[in-house]
């Protein structure tokens, strides 16, 4: 599914506002400040492992990936196919192992997969846009699966326990939703700070969640610019707010113009969109560090430039407004893997394939941060 189709899906969906709102109490606010203890260079924190080449079967080919299109579990890669209907399985060297799922609207089938995430016990979770559902493909052969219908489109999902999922949506009254096994929303938390900006942001892929090592999760909010941390019971542990000189690098939007409709895209809307960067993806690298990736774009139908911030859980910004070595998009598939995607190029009448480069966090980084 192309980005244009993804945006169109978001625009056409009817909003649902009939769910319960969860209680949130005020918790600790951590100020993100620039650290001077580490050398602020990519290769001082990450080890380059080389290029990764997936050996696609006949009839399949590599695409320009979206942020949640690759998972790395149990020494295997799981990749959303270019038609977004199936999952392709590769070994750690990129050799083709087989397909998971198929296109359609039946059990375990999709017409459009939005992304993948890692479930419990090496399971793979596929999040669907057509139809709205979550499918948990079971380890070890991934032929067996469980399916949960979603009441609306979700942009991201994490599994907190065997029967507890939280999904992020811009089509519910609040942003984070506790999902039952029957597909009901049991509780909602985090009311958006600006309703018009929420509706406007629904036309693009912004905001995301990622799990921590202790069954909690982070949420990077595209409406407020804050980074929230929750435990597995959806209790707010803290929110991260960068100091004033760092706010422009942490996706803090300007107030939404009162004279603009949130449902349109005009030149004025695009000018507003270009005035700040947008949170795209992230990961907890270990129990002391997390990384948040942002993008900027000249319009609302693509992304043109990627940057990221690396922050300690205590609030030290170790890298700010940094880029990967090839200026590509970072994907965080799981384990200690960090992938950089360099999109294909049009050369004459030929489109070159995207390239994938592998990195991992240096073992010495945690000790430096703690000490």
MOPEZI-V732635 format. One record per residue. N is the residue number from 0. PSI is psi in radians with two decimals (* if undefined). Layout:
n = <N | N>
psi = <PSI | PSI>
//
This chain:
n = <0 | 1 | 2 | 3 | 4 | 5 | 6 | 7 | 8 | 9 | 10 | 11 | 12 | 13 | 14 | 15 | 16 | 17 | 18 | 19 | 20 | 21 | 22 | 23 | 24 | 25 | 26 | 27 | 28 | 29 | 30 | 31 | 32 | 33 | 34 | 35 | 36 | 37 | 38 | 39 | 40 | 41 | 42 | 43 | 44 | 45 | 46 | 47 | 48 | 49 | 50 | 51 | 52 | 53 | 54 | 55 | 56 | 57 | 58 | 59 | 60 | 61 | 62 | 63 | 64 | 65 | 66 | 67 | 68 | 69 | 70 | 71 | 72 | 73 | 74 | 75 | 76 | 77 | 78 | 79 | 80 | 81 | 82 | 83 | 84 | 85 | 86 | 87 | 88 | 89 | 90 | 91 | 92 | 93 | 94 | 95 | 96 | 97 | 98 | 99 | 100 | 101 | 102 | 103 | 104 | 105 | 106 | 107 | 108 | 109 | 110 | 111 | 112 | 113 | 114 | 115 | 116 | 117 | 118 | 119 | 120 | 121 | 122 | 123 | 124 | 125 | 126 | 127 | 128 | 129 | 130 | 131 | 132 | 133 | 134 | 135 | 136 | 137 | 138 | 139 | 140 | 141 | 142 | 143 | 144 | 145 | 146 | 147 | 148 | 149 | 150 | 151 | 152 | 153 | 154 | 155 | 156 | 157 | 158 | 159 | 160 | 161 | 162 | 163 | 164 | 165 | 166 | 167 | 168 | 169 | 170 | 171 | 172 | 173 | 174 | 175 | 176 | 177 | 178 | 179 | 180 | 181 | 182 | 183 | 184 | 185 | 186 | 187 | 188 | 189 | 190 | 191 | 192 | 193 | 194 | 195 | 196 | 197 | 198 | 199 | 200 | 201 | 202 | 203 | 204 | 205 | 206 | 207 | 208 | 209 | 210 | 211 | 212 | 213 | 214 | 215 | 216 | 217 | 218 | 219 | 220 | 221 | 222 | 223 | 224 | 225 | 226 | 227 | 228 | 229 | 230 | 231 | 232 | 233 | 234 | 235 | 236 | 237 | 238 | 239 | 240 | 241 | 242 | 243 | 244 | 245 | 246 | 247 | 248 | 249 | 250 | 251 | 252 | 253 | 254 | 255 | 256 | 257 | 258 | 259 | 260 | 261 | 262 | 263 | 264 | 265 | 266 | 267 | 268 | 269 | 270 | 271 | 272 | 273 | 274 | 275 | 276 | 277 | 278 | 279 | 280 | 281 | 282 | 283 | 284 | 285 | 286 | 287 | 288 | 289 | 290 | 291 | 292 | 293 | 294 | 295 | 296 | 297 | 298 | 299 | 300 | 301 | 302 | 303 | 304 | 305 | 306 | 307 | 308 | 309 | 310 | 311 | 312 | 313 | 314 | 315 | 316 | 317 | 318 | 319 | 320 | 321 | 322 | 323 | 324 | 325 | 326 | 327 | 328 | 329 | 330 | 331 | 332 | 333 | 334 | 335 | 336 | 337 | 338 | 339 | 340 | 341 | 342 | 343 | 344 | 345 | 346 | 347 | 348 | 349 | 350 | 351 | 352 | 353 | 354 | 355 | 356 | 357 | 358 | 359 | 360 | 361 | 362 | 363 | 364 | 365 | 366 | 367 | 368 | 369 | 370>
psi = <2.26 | 2.85 | -0.68 | -0.72 | -0.68 | -0.80 | -0.69 | -0.71 | -0.80 | -0.73 | -0.60 | -0.17 | 2.39 | 2.35 | 2.50 | 2.20 | 0.54 | 0.52 | 2.86 | 2.51 | 2.34 | 2.79 | 2.35 | 2.19 | 2.71 | 2.28 | -2.98 | 2.42 | 2.17 | 2.19 | 2.21 | 2.14 | 2.63 | 2.28 | 2.51 | 0.23 | -0.34 | 2.68 | 2.14 | 1.29 | 2.54 | -0.83 | -0.12 | -0.30 | -0.44 | 2.51 | 2.28 | 2.18 | -0.11 | -3.09 | 2.48 | 2.24 | 1.99 | 2.29 | 1.57 | 2.55 | 2.91 | 2.36 | -0.23 | 2.65 | 2.84 | 2.58 | 3.06 | 2.02 | 2.73 | 2.91 | -0.53 | 0.56 | -0.12 | 2.30 | 2.58 | 1.93 | 2.28 | 0.59 | 0.21 | 2.61 | 2.45 | 2.15 | 2.32 | 2.30 | 2.83 | -0.48 | -0.04 | 0.45 | -0.33 | 2.98 | 2.28 | 2.37 | 2.29 | 2.72 | -3.11 | -0.29 | -0.02 | 0.15 | 2.41 | 2.31 | -0.47 | 3.14 | 2.68 | 2.28 | -3.13 | 2.95 | 2.57 | -2.99 | 0.14 | -3.04 | 2.26 | 0.19 | 2.72 | 2.60 | -0.36 | 2.06 | 2.22 | -0.59 | 3.03 | 2.72 | 2.89 | 2.22 | -2.94 | 2.63 | 0.63 | 0.31 | 2.77 | 2.27 | 2.18 | 2.28 | 2.17 | 2.50 | -0.58 | 1.83 | 3.04 | 1.88 | 2.93 | 2.29 | 2.20 | 1.86 | 2.26 | 2.32 | 2.50 | -0.37 | -0.22 | 0.31 | -0.61 | 2.57 | 2.81 | 2.66 | 2.41 | 2.16 | 2.50 | 2.50 | -0.29 | -3.14 | 2.41 | 2.49 | -0.34 | 2.75 | 2.54 | 2.57 | 2.13 | -0.47 | -3.06 | -0.49 | 0.40 | 2.10 | 2.58 | 2.27 | 2.65 | 2.30 | 2.55 | 0.19 | 0.31 | 2.85 | -0.76 | 3.00 | -0.53 | 2.41 | 2.24 | 2.18 | 2.32 | 2.95 | -0.32 | 0.01 | 0.27 | 2.56 | 2.02 | -0.54 | 2.55 | 2.50 | 2.82 | 1.48 | 2.35 | 2.49 | -0.28 | 1.91 | -0.73 | -0.71 | -0.58 | -0.85 | -0.69 | -0.74 | -0.37 | -0.21 | 0.05 | 2.90 | 1.67 | 2.63 | 2.63 | 2.94 | 2.73 | 2.57 | 2.70 | 3.04 | -0.23 | 0.55 | 0.13 | -2.92 | 2.77 | 2.62 | 2.18 | 1.95 | 2.07 | -0.17 | -0.77 | -0.45 | -0.13 | 2.75 | 2.05 | 2.53 | 2.24 | 2.71 | -3.08 | -0.20 | 0.19 | 0.46 | 2.32 | 2.08 | -0.86 | 2.89 | 2.54 | 2.21 | 2.00 | 2.60 | 2.84 | -0.70 | -0.15 | -0.14 | -0.61 | -0.30 | 0.00 | 0.51 | 0.50 | 1.95 | 2.63 | 2.77 | 2.43 | 2.28 | 2.19 | -0.41 | 0.04 | 2.34 | 2.40 | -0.07 | 0.04 | 2.93 | 1.79 | -3.14 | -0.59 | -0.68 | -0.76 | -0.68 | -0.70 | -0.78 | -0.68 | -0.12 | -0.14 | 2.94 | 2.88 | 2.25 | 2.32 | -0.77 | 2.99 | 3.12 | 2.64 | 1.95 | -0.57 | -2.92 | 0.13 | -0.23 | 2.57 | 2.68 | 2.40 | 2.23 | 2.45 | 2.85 | 2.71 | 2.70 | 2.66 | -0.32 | -3.00 | 0.25 | 0.21 | 3.07 | 2.44 | -0.54 | 2.45 | 2.52 | 2.84 | 2.78 | 2.35 | 2.16 | 2.49 | 2.73 | -0.30 | -0.11 | 0.23 | 2.17 | 1.93 | -0.60 | 2.34 | 2.30 | 0.73 | 2.82 | 2.67 | 2.82 | -0.55 | 0.26 | 0.48 | -3.10 | 2.40 | 2.44 | 2.42 | 1.52 | -0.19 | 2.96 | -2.47 | 0.30 | 2.38 | 2.17 | 2.46 | 2.18 | 2.10 | 1.98 | 2.75 | 2.84 | 2.66 | 1.99 | 1.80 | -2.07 | 0.14 | 2.40 | 2.07 | 2.64 | 2.67 | 2.61 | 2.59 | 2.22 | 2.49 | 2.45 | 2.86 | 2.76 | 2.39 | 2.46 | -0.49 | -0.20 | -0.76 | -0.78 | -0.68 | -0.69 | -0.77 | -0.67 | *>
//
